[in-house]
């Protein structure tokens, strides 16, 4: 196994330090939040977040993920102009959806929807821009603002008895502040310069990168849709309180993946674009091994003491979330390793393969959840998800290095 390059490690640790600081405050504040909000209120928040995330991940039609591939500033400028225009259209459509859903019963949260999509979509887009520019300090600062600020604002909402709106509004306001970090200084001559790019130029760059909306957008949407459909199934099965337990468990179980995976993927993507095939494969294998070594002890801890840890940290009424944490631990461990590897198929042009595999994964996840709920209730659903998805991710890890274009050419020869 080859050693990781020094530059890769330095950049990853810069982002990791920022992400660590960003996660500390939410993790420390979490026990306070569970005493300010009920499981049902967390359930409403989980439903809203699932839907807004589903829209936000495709807010720029995934053209933002082409930014690290841009070889010069002119190409990047045209992509930025394209992302801006697509984002405005998606937010406008979301506003119409929110208006249509305005009479639905979600404690009047739908009015937040276009703002949530606009902020989350902008953060994702500008994060990719900062990644291309290797502005790792700004990336780290934006993470601290986004996650730490959201936690503080959610506590304030709880103290003001804002209900689910306090949980929803905090991340939106904090995301707006994070955008300031990511867009300062303004990219490529300023926003007016981007707005003046002729439509013909924008259309040309859209055609050049059409694989992103055609292949990667369905992939990303399907991935987010998995969580949305899972929440819908749980609401239908046992109501918002169970969704609150499920949402809290996943929120804390996926925090390490957000912390480590976000830092690793932001460094891994541009590196794989520019390094040789042999070095790329070695880097991917090294990354998987290191992530697995981190994940194994975390999985073991959750399986041994998950219920007790959740009861102590969040209160006895949240012990059920700890039972779910124990059951979901194997799945979360595999997801921890897989999360930052999503950029590998983008860098290697294997988006078609990734889309097919992702759709299989969505079907397996939901089938396992529904079957487990039927045979063993909420805990049974969690255990079934872990069993099926560990096998799925194991196959993915074994096959991923073989998707490197150079290796596929060697096999054909």
N, C-alpha and C positions, 0 to 999 in steps of 0.2 A: 504494500500500500504506500503510495507516494505521500510525502508530507505536503500539507496545505501551504500555498505560497504565503509569504509574510504579509503582502499587501492585502490579500483576502482576509486573513485573520485580523489585521489591524482595523480594517473597515467594518468587519463583522462585530468586533468588540466595541467599536465606537457606537454602533447602532444598538448593540445589546445593552450597553450601559444606559443609553437613553430609554430604551424599552423597559429595562428593569426599574428605573426610577418611575416610569409612567405606570407600571403595574403595581408598585408598592402601595401607593395611596388607595387605589380601588380595593386591593386585597385587605388593607387595614380598615377601610371604611365599611366594607361589606357587612361585617357583623352588626354595625350600627344600622345600616339600611334594612336588614332583615327584622329589626325591631321597630323601624319606622313604617315599614310597608308590610302588608299581609301577603300570604301566598297567592291569593286571588289577584291582588294588585300587580304582583310580579307576573302573574299569568297574562293579564291584559298587556303588560309591557312586552312580554315575550311574543305574543301574537303580533303586535304592532311592529316590533323589531324584525320579525321574520319577513313580513310583507315589505317593509321599506328596504330591507337589505336585498331582497329579491330584485327589486327595481334598481337599486343603487349600483349593484355590481355590473349592470349593463348600461349604465347611464351615458357612457361615451361609446357605446357599441363595441367596447373593448379596443378601440383604436388607440387608447392611452397606452396599452401594453405594447404597441409598436414603437413607442418613443425611444426605449433603449436601443433599438435597432437602427435608428437614424444615424447616418454617417457624418452629416454636417448640419450646421445651424439652419440652413435654408429648408432642408428636409424636415427638421424638427419643428421649425416655425409653421410650416404648412400643416403638419400633424396637430400641432396645438390649436390652430385655427379650426381644423375639422372637429376636434374634441369639443371645443367651446360651442360650436353650432349644434352638434348632436346633443350635448348636455342640455342646452336651452329647450330643444324640442322635447326631450324626454321629461324634463321638469314641467313643461306646459301640459303634456299629456297626463302626467301624474296629478296635476292640479284639477284637471277635468275628472279624473277617477275619484279624487278626494271629494269633489263636489257631488258626484253621483252617489257616493257612499255616505254622504253627510247625515242622512237620516238613519243609518244603521247603528245598532247598539254596540259601540266600543267606547263608551264613556266619553263621547265627543273628541276622540283622539285623531280622527281622520283629518282634521284641519292642519295637523302637524305634518302630514305625509309629504306634500311637495317640498317643504323645508328640509325634512329628513333626507329625502332623495337628493336634493340639490347640494346639501352639505356633504353627505357621504360620497356622492359621485365626484364632487370637486376635490375632496381630500384624496381619494384614490387616484384621480387623474394627475393632480399636482405632485403626489408622492412619486409617481412614475417619472414625471419631469425632473424632480430633484434627484431621483436615482440616476437618470441619464447624466445629469450634470455632476454627479458624485458629491452632492452637497449633504454629506452625512451628518454634519452638526445640525443643520436645519431639519433634517429628517428626525433626528433624535429629539430635538426641542418640540417639534410638532406632536410627536407621540406623547411626550410628557403633558403637553397642554391638552391634547385630546382626551386621554384616559384619566389623568389626574383631575383636570378641570371638570370632566363629566361627573366624577365621583363626588366632588365637593358640591356641585350644583344639585345633584340628586339628594344629598343630605339636606341642603337648604330647602328643597321642595318638600321633603318629608317633614321637616320642622314646621313648615308653613301649611301642612296638611293638604298638599296639592294633589294627593292620590297618584294615579298612574301618569298624569300629566307631568308630575315632578320627575318621574323616572324617564319619561320620553324627552322632555325639554332639556334636561341637563346635557346629554350627549350632543344635541343639536347646537346649543349655544357654545359648548366647548369646541365642537368641530369648526364653527365659524372662526374662533380664535386661532385654531391650528392652521387654517387656510392662510392667515396672515403670515405665519412663519414660512410656509411653503411658497408663497408668491412674492416674497420680498428678498431681493429686488424683483420688479415685474419681469416676467420672462420675455426674452427676445424683442426688446424694444418697447414693451408695454402692451396693454390690452387693446388700445386703439389700433396699434400696428397689426395685431392679429385680426381685428374686426375688418380691416381694410383689404385683407387678402382676397383676390378675385375668386368668384365662385368656380370658375373653370379650373383654377389651380387646386382648390380644395377638392373638387370632384375628381381630379386626376390622382391626387394622393389617396383618396378614398378607394378608387379602383385598384391602385397599386397594392394596397393592404387589405383587400376585400376578404382575405382568409380570416381575419380577426372577427368581423361581424358574422361571417358565414359559418365558421367552425368554432371559434372561441366563445362567441356570445351565447350560443345554445349550451355550450359546456358550462360556462359560469352560471347561466340562468338555471340550468338543471341542478347544479350543485347547491345553489341557494334554495331552489324549489324543494329540495329534499327536506330542509329544515321547516319550510312553510307547510308542506304536506304532513310532516310528522306532528307539527303543532296542531294542525286541523284534525288529525286522527285522535290525538290526545284530548282535545276539547270535546270532540264527539263522544269519546269513550268515558271520560270522567270529569270534565269541566275545567274551569280556569285554575283552580287550586292545584290540581295535578300538573298542569302546564307550568305553574309557578315553581313547583319542586323540580321538574325536569329542566326548566330554564336556568334555575340557580345552579343546579348540578353541572350543566354544560358550561355555564358562564365561568365557573371556577376550574373545571377540568380542562377547558380549552385555553385558560389564561397562559399556561406555559408555552403552548403552541403559538399563541399570539406574541408572546415575549421573545422566544428564541426563533421561531419560524419566520416572523416578519423581518428580523435582522438578517437572517441567513439568506432568505430569498432575494432581498434587495441588493445583496452583494453577489449572490450566485448568478443571477440573470445576466448582468452585463459581462461577467467573467466568461460565462459559457459562450456568449456571442463572439468573443474575440480570441479565445484560446484554441489550440489544436484539438482535433477529435480525441487523440489519446489522452491529452491532459484533461479534457472535458469529462471523459468517462472515469478517469481516476478521481477527479474532484467529486463527481456525483457519488461514487462508491464510498469515498472517504466521508462525505457529508452524511450519508445514510448510517454508516457505522457509528459516528460520533453521536448522532441524534438518538440512535437505539440505546447507546450506553447511558444517555441521560434519561431516557424514557423508562427503562426497566425498573430502577428503584422507585420511581414515582408510582408506577402501576402496582408494585408490591405493597407500598404503603397504603394506597387506597383500598386494596383488597383486604388487607389485614385490619385496618382501623377506620375506614371511610365513615360509617355511621356515627361512631363516637366522635370523630373529629368535627363533623358537621354539627352535631348536637352541642358540642362545647363551644364552637365558634359562633354559631348562628342562633342558638336557642333550641330547646327540645322540640318545638313544633316543626323544625326543619330536619329532624332525624331522617325522615323519608327521603330527603334529597341525598343524604349520605348513603342510604341503601342503594339508590340509583347510581351514585358515584362508584360504589363497589362493583356493581354489575357492569357499568360502562367502562371501567378502568382498562380492560384489554383493548377495547375499540379506541379509546382515547390515546393509549400508548402508540398504536399503529398510526392513528391520525397525526400525532405529534411528529412522527418521522416523515409522513407523506406531505404534510402541509407546505413546507418550503420547496418541495420538489415539483410543485405545480408549474413553476417557471421553466423547468427543464424542457418540456415538450414545446414550449413557445420558442425557446432558443434554438431547438433542433428541428423546427418545422414539422413536428409530429402531432399537429393539432387534431387532424382527422382521427388518428389512433386514440388520442386522449379523449376525444368526444365520445367515441364508441365505448371506451372503457368506463367513462364516467356514467353514461346512461345505464350500463349494466350495474354499476355500483348503486345508483339510485333505486333501481328495481329491487336489488338484493336487500338494501337497507329497509325500504318500506315494507317489503314482504316479510322480512324477519320481525319488524316491529308489530305489524298487524297479527302475525301468527303468534308471537310471544304474548301480546296482550290477550289474545283469545284463550290461550292455554294457561297463562300464569299471571295475568294482571300486569300492572305497571312494571314491577320488578322482572317478571318473565319477559316482557318486551325488551327491557334493557339487556338482559342476559342473551337473548336471541340475537340482538343487534351485534353484541360483542363477538359471539361465536362466528357469525356469518362474515362480518367485516374484517376480522383478523385474517381469515382465509383469503378474502378478496385482496387485501393490502399485501399479504405475503406474495401472491402471484404478481402483483404490480411491481414490487421491489425487485423480484427476480428478472422481470422482463424489461424494466426501464433502461438499464445501460445499453441494451441491444437496439434501442431506437436512435442511437447516435448515427447520423447519416453515413459516416465513413465506415462504421462497422457493418451496416446493412449492405453497403457496396461490396465489402470484402466477402460477405456471406454469399452474395449473388455470384461473385467470381469463383 
